[in-house]
Amino acid sequence: MLTPLFDTLQYINEPNIHITNQLKAYEAAGVDDVFLCYELALEYLDSCSGSEATFKSYRAEIEKFLFWCWHVKAMGVAEVNKMLLRSYLQFVRKPDGQYIGKPTNSRFVTKPDSHHREPNANWRPFVNPNWKKEGLAAHYKFTDKSLSLTLSVLTKFFEHLIDSDYTERNPAAILRKKPEYKRTEQNTEDDLHFFTKEQWAAILNIIDANNPQDVDRGMEVARRRFIIKMMYSLYPRISEISARPAHTPVMGDFSRNVQHGAFVFRIPISKGFKGRTIPVSDELISHLNAYREALGFSPTLSSTNSYPLFPKIVSGKPVMAGLGQRQIYNIITEVFYAAADLLEDQGNHEMAAPMREATPHWLRHTGISHDLNYHGVPLAVVRDNAGHSSIDTTSLYLHTSLSDRYLSVKGKKISPE
């Protein structure tokens, strides 16, 4: 039986054992980074959930693509290059009949006895509106409009994967420029994937503000503050600081290296299953101590080392359960929206707008960009701290923002003085 990868918008973020087992099966078959890529796909679809129609359209495109990668080809998404994506486009033009179903078939159904979401045995990733005429496979059509939508959605999906450091290439964007494919206009403006100094200052203003209404939420406010400052200072991926089946970060991941006398943060499991140790600044350690005190712990690392780094707060107390990726995602994006509102109130509408589209991964990009372009941290140091496998990847962050470039040329003279 074929199992859908994504439920309806109402249930898409709910745990589903059938989806988990399907992903495990793909992983057992040798597909790389299945769970990581799936989480990134959920993030991407979550950003497309403003409209029900848009969500359904994008969900179908991403699901078909992941199905082809994992089920049909048994390969990771990061392996897909221009030639392989051409093969995918040939596949979606004429998929095997076994993968085509009726457009009315639901993905999952709720069992009345258990209330569990069970996959519909008749679901298929491809649908044929004309199935009544001559069978499901007959007259299946993939039009130029369908091709344009597929490449558009995949281009944006690969942009999200690049933004999340999952891959460095966007084969869909390349194919969209080829004459044989119907080209749609792409955004010619600079893609902003990091915060300017002004936007970052607005974020700090939000998390450092002493609001009277936050008194009863002291632990949650302190946790939120440290999450964001840690993401900026150490630039981990959000998956590296959230509780997950393979690893839950704990307080003891912060420690002092006896040999060098340096405070470090240890990430044992990372992208590509490579761990790394990141040196921690004195300022972030002071924020860590304040955060621990807010939770009721000793400011110095001690017997509470086994506590989750970002524990859930239940009845005003931290418990031995860590925040998951989706929970941390929501905490961070709420701050982004609040910072955007602050900039709006200050009349800075242009800087506010992109903050409403930002994902938590922008904090990683911002920390890296600011360290290289403003703080003077050596390229090799940033590479190792970020966990990049190549200095070329880190070098991509050596850039200036459009606002910086504008300020540098604003007063430039054409006529000699």
VENLIN-V853360 format. One record per backbone hydrogen bond with DSSP energy under -1.0 kcal/mol. CO is the residue of the C=O (numbers start at 1). NH is the residue of the N-H. E is the energy in kcal/mol with one decimal. If there is no record, write none. Layout:
<<CO | NH | E> <CO | NH | E>>
This chain:
<<8 | 12 | -1.4> <11 | 14 | -2.0> <16 | 20 | -2.3> <17 | 21 | -2.5> <18 | 22 | -1.8> <19 | 23 | -2.5> <20 | 24 | -2.3> <21 | 25 | -2.0> <22 | 26 | -2.0> <23 | 27 | -2.4> <24 | 28 | -2.7> <25 | 29 | -1.4> <26 | 31 | -2.0> <27 | 30 | -1.7> <33 | 37 | -2.5> <34 | 38 | -2.3> <35 | 39 | -2.2> <36 | 40 | -2.0> <37 | 41 | -2.2> <38 | 42 | -2.2> <39 | 43 | -2.1> <40 | 44 | -2.3> <41 | 45 | -2.7> <42 | 46 | -2.4> <43 | 47 | -1.5> <46 | 49 | -1.2> <51 | 55 | -2.7> <52 | 56 | -2.3> <53 | 57 | -2.2> <54 | 58 | -2.8> <55 | 59 | -2.9> <56 | 60 | -2.1> <57 | 61 | -1.7> <58 | 62 | -2.6> <59 | 63 | -2.6> <60 | 64 | -2.2> <61 | 65 | -1.9> <62 | 66 | -2.7> <63 | 67 | -2.5> <64 | 68 | -2.2> <65 | 69 | -2.4> <66 | 70 | -3.0> <67 | 71 | -2.2> <67 | 72 | -1.6> <68 | 73 | -2.5> <69 | 75 | -2.9> <76 | 79 | -1.3> <77 | 80 | -1.6> <81 | 85 | -2.4> <82 | 86 | -1.6> <83 | 87 | -1.5> <84 | 88 | -1.9> <85 | 89 | -2.3> <86 | 90 | -1.9> <87 | 91 | -2.0> <88 | 92 | -2.6> <89 | 93 | -1.2> <90 | 94 | -1.2> <96 | 99 | -2.0> <97 | 100 | -1.6> <99 | 126 | -2.1> <101 | 128 | -1.8> <102 | 105 | -1.2> <107 | 120 | -2.9> <109 | 118 | -3.2> <111 | 115 | -3.1> <116 | 111 | -2.7> <118 | 109 | -2.8> <120 | 123 | -1.8> <126 | 101 | -3.2> <128 | 131 | -1.5> <130 | 133 | -1.4> <131 | 135 | -1.4> <137 | 140 | -1.4> <143 | 147 | -2.2> <144 | 148 | -2.4> <145 | 149 | -2.1> <146 | 150 | -2.6> <147 | 151 | -2.5> <148 | 152 | -2.0> <149 | 153 | -2.8> <150 | 154 | -2.5> <151 | 155 | -2.2> <152 | 156 | -1.9> <153 | 157 | -2.3> <154 | 158 | -2.8> <155 | 159 | -1.8> <156 | 160 | -1.9> <157 | 161 | -2.1> <158 | 162 | -2.6> <159 | 163 | -2.6> <160 | 164 | -1.3> <161 | 166 | -3.0> <162 | 165 | -1.9> <170 | 174 | -1.5> <171 | 175 | -2.3> <172 | 176 | -2.0> <174 | 177 | -1.1> <175 | 178 | -1.4> <178 | 181 | -1.6> <196 | 200 | -2.6> <197 | 201 | -2.0> <198 | 202 | -1.6> <199 | 203 | -1.9> <200 | 204 | -2.4> <201 | 205 | -2.1> <202 | 206 | -1.8> <203 | 207 | -2.3> <204 | 208 | -2.1> <209 | 211 | -1.0> <211 | 214 | -2.1> <212 | 215 | -1.5> <214 | 217 | -1.2> <215 | 218 | -1.0> <217 | 221 | -2.9> <218 | 222 | -2.5> <219 | 223 | -2.4> <220 | 224 | -2.5> <221 | 225 | -2.5> <222 | 226 | -2.3> <223 | 227 | -2.5> <224 | 228 | -2.0> <225 | 229 | -2.1> <226 | 230 | -2.5> <227 | 231 | -2.4> <228 | 232 | -2.0> <229 | 233 | -2.4> <230 | 234 | -2.9> <237 | 240 | -1.6> <238 | 241 | -1.1> <247 | 244 | -1.4> <249 | 309 | -2.5> <250 | 253 | -2.0> <251 | 254 | -1.9> <253 | 266 | -2.3> <255 | 264 | -3.1> <257 | 261 | -2.6> <262 | 257 | -3.8> <263 | 280 | -2.9> <264 | 255 | -2.2> <265 | 278 | -2.9> <267 | 276 | -2.2> <270 | 273 | -2.3> <276 | 267 | -3.0> <278 | 265 | -2.5> <281 | 285 | -1.9> <282 | 286 | -2.0> <283 | 287 | -1.8> <284 | 288 | -2.4> <285 | 289 | -2.6> <286 | 290 | -2.0> <287 | 291 | -2.2> <288 | 292 | -2.6> <289 | 293 | -2.2> <290 | 294 | -2.0> <291 | 295 | -1.2> <292 | 297 | -2.7> <293 | 296 | -1.4> <302 | 305 | -1.6> <304 | 307 | -2.0> <305 | 252 | -2.9> <307 | 251 | -2.6> <310 | 323 | -2.5> <312 | 319 | -2.1> <314 | 317 | -1.3> <317 | 314 | -3.1> <319 | 321 | -1.6> <321 | 312 | -2.9> <323 | 243 | -3.1> <324 | 328 | -2.2> <325 | 329 | -2.5> <326 | 330 | -2.2> <327 | 331 | -1.9> <328 | 332 | -2.3> <329 | 333 | -2.5> <330 | 334 | -1.8> <331 | 335 | -1.1> <332 | 336 | -1.9> <333 | 337 | -2.2> <334 | 338 | -2.0> <335 | 339 | -2.7> <336 | 340 | -2.2> <337 | 341 | -2.3> <338 | 342 | -2.0> <339 | 343 | -2.3> <340 | 344 | -2.4> <341 | 345 | -2.5> <342 | 346 | -1.3> <343 | 348 | -2.8> <344 | 347 | -1.9> <347 | 349 | -1.2> <348 | 352 | -1.3> <349 | 353 | -2.1> <353 | 356 | -1.3> <354 | 357 | -1.2> <359 | 362 | -2.3> <360 | 363 | -1.8> <361 | 365 | -2.0> <362 | 366 | -2.8> <363 | 367 | -2.6> <364 | 368 | -2.2> <365 | 369 | -2.9> <366 | 370 | -3.0> <367 | 371 | -2.1> <368 | 372 | -2.1> <369 | 373 | -2.9> <370 | 374 | -2.4> <370 | 375 | -2.4> <371 | 377 | -2.6> <378 | 382 | -2.2> <379 | 383 | -2.4> <380 | 384 | -2.1> <381 | 385 | -2.5> <382 | 386 | -2.5> <383 | 387 | -1.0> <383 | 388 | -2.0> <390 | 394 | -1.2> <391 | 395 | -2.2> <394 | 397 | -1.9> <395 | 398 | -1.9> <397 | 399 | -1.8> <401 | 405 | -2.4> <402 | 406 | -2.4> <403 | 407 | -2.3> <404 | 408 | -1.6> <406 | 410 | -1.6> <409 | 412 | -1.7>>
